[in-house]
Amino acid sequence: TGKSNIKANLNEIKNAGFDRIVLLATCPAAVAACQKAVDSAERGQLAQIEQQLKTNRLDELRKIEAQLAALAKEHPEHAQIPVLLQTVEAKIGKIEERDHQIKQVGSHLVENKFAEAEAVAVALVNEYPNDVVVKERYAKVKKQQKNFADLKALEAEITKELENARALVDLKSYELALKKYETVLLLD
């Protein structure tokens, strides 16, 4: 290493695709300088991973999980790596649970189980108030709930009018019954 800037050299080659870097120290002072530079570079890598943890994308979190698992094998002496790995695993678990609940809402909607869909959607909104996907799913529940209620009201109104038309037939008021049927069936 001589008089080179070890830390700068490590940072420069850090993302070059090497799976190992070998440092050769020629004296005790160089060994200490190399160890200090390596520790600093590892802290920088961990800080970068901590920054990446802010993502909610499952694919990115799985990549981070793999990176941390590899780092944990390479550097078992670093106590921070297993903690970060546990954090990532917990976040992955939480996102998978959220995704499962979102799918549950969709299943309830398909089956017209609006109370169940709304209960799960409300729980999701309470747990993830800033999540765009959760907000969209909740809005979809409310819209489908309203559409279904409107459809049921229309169905009830048509059924009532058809019953009125049948009553007119029973009273032998055929012309009035025919007009009522035409109105109900939108034939006029």
Order of alpha helices (4+ residues) and beta strands (2+ residues): alpha-alpha-alpha-alpha-alpha-alpha-alpha
